[in-house]
Amino acid sequence: MHIITLIPGDGIGPSISEAATRVIEATGAQITWEFAAAGIGAMDQFRDPLPQATIDSIHKNKVALKGPLTTHMGKGFRSVNVALRKEFDLYINLRPAKSYEGAPSRYKNVDLVMFRENIEEFYSGIEHYVDAQKSAAETIGIVTRFGSERIVRAAFEYARKHHRKKVTIVHKANIMKFSGGLFLDVAREVAAQYPDIEAEDRIVDNMAMQLVLNPNQFDVIVTTNLFGDILSDLCSGLVGGLGLAPGANIGSSAAIFEAVHGSAPDIAEKNIANPSAIILAGAMMLHHLGESERAVKIEKAIAAVVKESKYVTRDLNPSSTVGTKAMADAIIEKIHSL
Ligand code: NAI
């Protein structure tokens, strides 16, 4: 029996989280969900976007499944996602992007794994206006040797464990000679300790172009926070969009699993959100919990449903009228038939 903190989230969050819990339970996994609030919902209810009870629950359970949380642009409270990553030192943001037969995409057989540094640099929240008139603003991005070393090592360890062939280090050391330069130097030092795995490095702008030209040339990618955020959305675009892109935030003492996408306010409460990304995040969670057999069942069931392209939401088949719940039902049916 596992006790997992469940944060339903904002916008499409509650509907896709509910779909995910039903699918995970259909595998036979014994899970008690401990509901916890965060984001706009928590703000309305507790006047706090990240209540202490939620933090305590994750500290206790060490594993959480989280729906997306809304962060208003340029105003309001700081990102709860960033706060959670900092609170639990979740320094690895692991974002796989994999082709699914049947998903609309320009490419085939894409199988990328992004390791994004998750705490440092431009997301550390060290920013201010330089004067009261707001005539200029400054954001400070600090890159440390410690932070760079552990994310690059995580990427190489993953490559070794999962029999991956190559790690691509992505940076902008030609312009950001200090922060980018430090990351690249440390990454090369770490790479030298893994002679069994091919290592290469790319400047981020070239990397964006190369990914679009031929994503199949890449395998594992490791980079700093902002570049990883942007490139992982790009990678999900290579495999048919955000609807199939899961993510994990992992630290040494806790892990939070979520979709790459946000709360999608434009489609909230319309029953058209694709639940697959958070369901696949649930599969990553089951792997993390040592329940890989059950995780693989979810992955196979989603692959089968997407391939048939019948019981899928309209982001995967524009002529479909199938909703979030019905797609989850189809995935559950497949799990039972496996
Ligand atoms: P978004 O990822 O919510 O939406 C981008 C586009 O993808 C929209 O057109 C949306 O309808 C579509 N989309 C997203 N998820 C989908 C799904 N499951 N099925 C079908 N279509 C889907 O990004 P956006 O609009 O930039 O951000 C909305 C809010 O989400 C913001 O407040 C942002 O801060 C937050 N956000 C939260 C994240 C998290 O909690 N981890 C991650 C990214 C954004």
Boltz pocket constraint, residues with backbone or C-beta under 6 A from the ligand:
constraints:
  - pocket:
      binder: B
      contacts: [[A, 12], [A, 67], [A, 68], [A, 69], [A, 70], [A, 71], [A, 72], [A, 81], [A, 242], [A, 243], [A, 258], [A, 259], [A, 260], [A, 261], [A, 262], [A, 263], [A, 264], [A, 265], [A, 266], [A, 267], [A, 272], [A, 273], [A, 274], [A, 275], [A, 277], [A, 315]]
      max_distance: 6.0
